């Protein structure tokens, strides 16, 4: 992965005016290489600076989310499989809000497209999904491009402290209602 990152940085640095286009297209190819979003965003901050890196990362991540939406709509069997997998992992009554998804995207080991699937479930249509996707992608693009070097030099204690604070904020922002179906509450014996 280090060699791929070095190769990507050399390729983009010599790209000239095409460097932003190459960087954004690398965001689209990221799922094929199983690279985390965080790695690409940190690279954008190193290569382009905070403002341009955030903008290019936001464009690339949003385009990646739109491609994921198109693939999910194009292959409904795969969508149902992913939804069933999500329900097994997170439960039947777990539905995140957009601010929760934005905060969960800041945690590097939570799968980006699993959160996009959660966003699809709470969105009414493509336009609503795109708007929510842009808004939930802003924090990850800004945080990891602006403080990428600082984040890579943190000690494990501060990383755990940051994760604990994020989990506390997620708990505070959770949806405060739970719907329990009649059959789930009263077990019917046969």
N, C-alpha and C positions, 0 to 999 in steps of 0.2 A: 504494500500500500504506500510505503514511503517512496518507492521508485516511481509509482504512478503519479503521486503528488508532485515530485520533482519534474517528471516529464511534462505534466500538465502546466506547471509554472513556466518552464522554459518555452513551451509551445505558445502560451498566451503572451509572454513577454516579447517574443519575436513576431507576434501577430499584428502589431501596429493597430491600424484602425479596425481590423477584424477581431481584435482581442475581446471586446464586449460580446460580440456575436458568438464567438467560440466559447466564451465563458457561460453564456446563457444556454447554448446548445449542450454544454457539458452538464448543466442542471437537468436537461431532458434525458440525457443518457445515463445519469447517475443511478437509477434503479437497476439498469442492466449490469452495472459493475458492482452492485451491492455496497455502494459507498454511502456513508451517512450524510445527511443534509448539513450537519454541523461542519464537517470537513470541507465541504465546498464553500460554505459561507465564510469560514475562517480564511480560506485561500483567497476569496474575493476581497476581504479586508486587507490582506497582505499585498495583493496585486494592485488594487485600484483605490485603496483608501476607504475611509468610513462612508462618505456620502455616495460616491459612485459604486462602491462595493455593495452597499445596502440596496441601492436602486437596481443594480444588475441581479443581485441575489433574489430580490423581491419579484422581479420579472421572471426569472428562471424558475423559482419555486411555484409561482402562480401558474405558469404555463405547464409545469409538471403536474400540478393539481388538476388543471383542465384536461390534460391528456388522460389522467387517471379517471376522471369523471366520464370521458368519452368511452374508455375501455370498459368500465363497469356497465354503462348503458348498452354497449355493443354486445357484451357477453353476460346475459342475465343469469346463466347457470353458475358462472364464476362469482357473480355478485351474491347470489344466494348462499354459496359455500362460504364466502368471506363473512357474510352477515351471521351465519350460524356459528362460525369460528369465533367471531367477536362476542356473540352471546354466551358461548361456552367460557370464554376468558373473563368477561366482565359481568355476566349475569343478564337476566332478562329485563330487569327494570332500571338498568343504568343508561341514562341518557344525559350526555354532557351538554353544557351550554357553550356558546362561542367563546366567552372569556376563559372558560376552563380549558378548551381545546388550545387556545393561544398559549396558555401557561404550560400545558402538557407538551406542546411542541418545543418548549425550551429545554426539556429533559432529553438528553441525547439518546438514551437507550429505548425510548418509546418509538415504535415504528410510525414514520411520517404518514404513510398511506392508510394505516389503520385509523389514525385520527381524521384523515380525509374522508374515510368511510363513515365515521361518526358525524362528520359535517354534512355529508350527503343525506344522512338519515334525518337530520333536523332542518334541512333546507326544503323549501317548497318547490323550487324549480331551479333551472340552470343559472338564471340571473342572480337569484338569492345565494346560491352556492358560490358563485364567482365573487360576489361582494363579500360574503363571509370568509372565503378563502383568502382574499387579499388582506382583510383586516386581521385574520389570525396568523398570517405569514409575516406581517410587519415586525412583531417582536423578535422572532427567530432571526430574521434577516438583519435587523438593527443590532441586536445584542451580540451575535457571533461575529459580525464584521467589525464592530467598533471596539470590542474588548477581547478579541480572539487571542492575542498574545498574552494578555493578562490572565485569561482563563486557562491557557495552557501551562502557566507557571504557578498556578494555585497549588497549595498543599492539600492533601486528602481531607484534613480537618475542615478547611474552608469549603471544599466541595460538598461534604456531608452537611455542613451548616446551611449552605445555599439550598440543597435539596430538601432539608427539613423545613425551611421557610417556604419554599414553593409548595410543598405538600400541605402546610398549614393554610396557605392562601387558597389552594384547590378545595380544601374542606370548607372554608368560609364561603366560597363562591358556588358551592354545589346547589343543585336543585333541591328545594326543601320539601318536595312532596313525593310520596311513594304510592304507587298504585298496585294494590294486591288484588288479584282476581279471586272471586268467591271460591272456586275450586282449589286454588292454591292454599287458601287460608283454612278451609275445612276439607280435610282429606276424606274422600269418599272411599269406603272399603267395599270391595266387590265379593 
